Each structure stands twice: as C-alpha cells, then as structure tokens.
Amino acid sequence: MLPRIRIRPLQWVSYLEPVRLEDASAAQLEAMKVTPSSTRISPYVRTLAHDPESYRARTELFNAIMYAKDGIPRAERELGALAASVVNGCRYCAMIHGRRLAELMKSDAVITALWHGRPNLLSAREQAIWAFSCALSRTPPAATGAHVSALRRAGLSDGDILDLIHVIAIFGWANRLMHPLGHAVPAGAGS
C-alpha cells in the first residue's frame, strides 16, 4: 500500500494588480458573473477581468468544456485537466484539479498513485485517460493512434474522446495563460 499524500493548498499571486471589486467597471463586474466559483472571485479572475470581453469569452468556453452535463463524467475531465497541468508545469492548476478529482471520486487513491509514479494502479479507463492526456499535452504532442485505441478499449466513445481533447486543449491554453500573469506560492505565504 502506498503512503497517502495530502494536497497542500497553494495560492496564485498575480504580477499585475488584480481588479479591485470596489473599483471594477460595470463591464468587469458583469463579466465576472460567469465565474463558476461559488466561494469567491479569485485574484486570477480579477486579473483577467482587466479585459472583460476576453475574460467572458474564455470563461464561457471553459465552463462549457468542464461543466458539460453530457459526455465524459466530470471526474474524468478533472483527470485530464490534472494531467495537462502536470505536463505543462502549472502547479496551481494541478493542485486545484487534483483536489477536485479527489473530492469527486470521494477518494485520494488516484492522486496518491500518480504522486508515487504508479499510474499502473489506476483502472484501465483512468490509465488510458491519463496516458492520452499527458501525451497530448507534450510539446510537440506525442499522442498517437495507439492512445486513441486504448481510450476506445476502455469504453470511451468518439464523443467522449472529443470531450477529453477539449479539456486537454483548454488547459494547454489556461496553464500558459497563468504562467506569465503570476505564480503559485504556498497558501498564506503572500507574494
């Protein structure tokens, strides 16, 4: 049995001054309403809100991909997001989506296996999703027909595979958008 891990919280610190809610324009406030978070408007959101039109378009696309009611289950979308974020070196997104995956699965077994470099301990379906997501996230992409065949053998339909590709692609973009705008630090450490 592998030692369990604990995903420690990180915070994201912007290099630009995030929009202060009390100073936000009507357009910025309106754009931030499409944020799916039920807890707060993060510094990342408030940084992107400097350009409310592009923020709104980005977030509506993100929401359509990550929170779709049909297609692959949300936990599998989070597994794809986690893989892309790990490959892309985005510690903050990896932490967020690793925690969401564990919450959705009501278990940290998958995260623990991946942390210890043991994807072979995942289900065949999870292994196929992880391998494909990692391969497609590499630059240049390393995904092959063998990866797609493994996804099909694991029970994913063509529509499911397209859903997964959308997740991986949006995180290729999101991770690279976060990197020049700020950095992750341990929660409570400030900048």
C-alpha positions in Angstrom: 0.0 0.0 0.0 1.3 3.4 -1.0 1.7 6.1 1.7 -1.2 8.6 1.3 -0.5 12.1 0.2 -2.0 15.4 1.3 -2.5 18.0 -1.4 -1.4 21.2 0.2 -3.2 24.4 -0.8 -1.4 26.9 -3.0 -2.5 30.5 -3.8 -1.9 32.3 -7.0 -0.2 35.6 -6.9 -0.6 38.0 -9.9 2.3 40.0 -11.3 -0.3 42.6 -12.3 -2.6 44.3 -9.8 -5.9 42.4 -9.9 -9.1 44.5 -10.4 -10.4 45.5 -7.1 -14.1 44.7 -6.9 -14.9 48.1 -5.4 -13.2 49.8 -8.3 -14.4 47.4 -11.1 -16.4 48.8 -14.0 -19.9 47.6 -14.8 -18.5 45.6 -17.7 -15.9 44.0 -15.5 -18.4 43.1 -12.8 -20.8 41.7 -15.4 -18.0 39.6 -16.9 -17.1 38.1 -13.5 -20.6 36.8 -13.1 -19.8 33.9 -15.5 -17.3 32.6 -13.0 -18.4 29.2 -11.8 -16.8 29.5 -8.3 -19.4 29.5 -5.5 -16.8 30.8 -3.0 -15.1 33.9 -4.2 -13.8 35.8 -7.1 -10.1 34.8 -7.2 -7.1 37.0 -7.9 -6.7 35.2 -11.2 -10.3 36.0 -12.3 -9.8 39.6 -11.2 -6.5 39.8 -13.2 -8.2 38.5 -16.3 -11.1 40.9 -15.8 -8.9 43.8 -16.9 -10.1 42.7 -20.3 -13.7 41.8 -19.6 -14.7 40.9 -23.1 -11.9 38.3 -23.5 -12.4 37.1 -19.9 -16.1 36.4 -20.5 -15.4 34.6 -23.8 -12.7 32.5 -22.1 -14.8 31.6 -19.1 -17.9 30.7 -21.1 -15.8 28.3 -23.2 -14.1 26.9 -20.1 -17.5 26.4 -18.4 -18.9 24.7 -21.5 -16.0 22.3 -21.6 -15.5 21.5 -17.9 -19.1 21.6 -16.7 -21.0 20.0 -19.6 -23.8 17.7 -18.4 -23.3 15.2 -21.2 -20.2 13.3 -22.3 -17.4 12.1 -20.1 -18.0 12.4 -16.3 -16.7 15.4 -14.5 -14.1 13.4 -12.6 -12.6 12.2 -15.9 -12.5 15.8 -17.1 -10.6 16.7 -13.9 -8.2 13.8 -14.5 -7.5 15.2 -18.0 -7.1 18.7 -16.6 -4.7 17.4 -13.9 -2.6 15.5 -16.5 -2.3 18.6 -18.7 -1.4 20.8 -15.8 1.3 18.4 -14.6 2.8 18.2 -18.0 2.6 22.0 -18.5 4.2 22.6 -15.2 1.3 24.6 -13.7 1.5 23.7 -10.0 -1.5 25.8 -9.1 -3.9 24.2 -11.6 -2.5 20.7 -10.8 -3.3 21.3 -7.1 -6.8 22.7 -7.8 -7.8 19.9 -10.2 -6.1 17.2 -8.1 -8.2 18.3 -5.2 -11.4 18.4 -7.3 -10.7 15.0 -8.6 -10.2 13.5 -5.1 -13.5 15.3 -4.0 -15.5 13.9 -7.0 -14.1 10.4 -6.5 -14.5 10.6 -2.7 -11.0 9.1 -2.6 -7.4 10.2 -2.9 -6.3 6.8 -4.3 -5.8 8.1 -7.9 -3.9 11.2 -6.7 -1.8 9.0 -4.4 -0.9 6.6 -7.2 0.0 9.4 -9.6 2.1 11.2 -6.9 4.1 8.0 -6.4 4.5 7.5 -10.2 2.3 4.4 -10.2 -0.4 5.1 -12.9 -0.5 1.3 -13.4 -2.6 1.2 -10.1 -5.4 3.2 -11.8 -8.3 1.5 -13.6 -7.8 0.7 -17.3 -10.0 3.6 -18.2 -8.2 6.0 -15.9 -4.8 4.8 -17.2 -5.9 5.4 -20.8 -7.2 8.9 -20.0 -4.0 9.8 -18.0 -1.7 8.5 -20.7 -3.5 10.2 -23.6 -3.8 13.5 -21.7 -0.1 13.5 -20.8 0.9 12.6 -24.4 -1.4 15.2 -26.0 -0.1 17.9 -23.6 3.5 17.4 -24.5 5.2 19.8 -26.9 5.1 18.7 -29.6 2.2 16.4 -28.8 3.1 12.7 -28.5 -0.4 11.3 -28.7 -0.8 8.5 -31.3 -3.5 6.2 -32.7 -2.4 3.7 -30.0 -3.6 6.2 -27.3 -6.9 6.6 -29.0 -7.3 2.8 -29.4 -6.6 2.4 -25.7 -9.3 5.0 -24.9 -11.8 3.1 -27.1 -10.9 -0.2 -25.5 -11.5 1.5 -22.1 -15.1 2.4 -23.2 -14.8 5.9 -24.4 -16.9 6.8 -27.5 -15.6 9.2 -30.1 -17.7 12.0 -28.5 -16.1 11.2 -25.1 -12.6 11.4 -26.7 -13.5 14.7 -28.2 -14.6 16.0 -24.8 -11.3 14.9 -23.4 -9.4 16.6 -26.2 -11.3 19.8 -25.4 -10.3 19.6 -21.7 -6.6 19.0 -22.6 -6.6 21.8 -25.1 -8.3 24.4 -22.8 -5.7 23.5 -20.1 -2.9 23.9 -22.6 -4.1 27.4 -23.1 -5.1 28.1 -19.4 -1.8 26.9 -18.0 0.1 29.0 -20.4 -2.1 32.0 -19.7 -1.5 31.7 -16.0 2.3 31.5 -16.2 3.1 34.9 -17.5 0.4 36.6 -15.3 1.6 35.2 -11.9 2.9 32.3 -9.9 1.9 29.9 -7.2 3.1 30.0 -3.6 2.1 28.0 -0.5 -1.2 29.3 0.9 -0.6 32.1 3.4 2.9 32.9 2.0 1.8 36.0 0.1 3.9 37.0 -2.9 
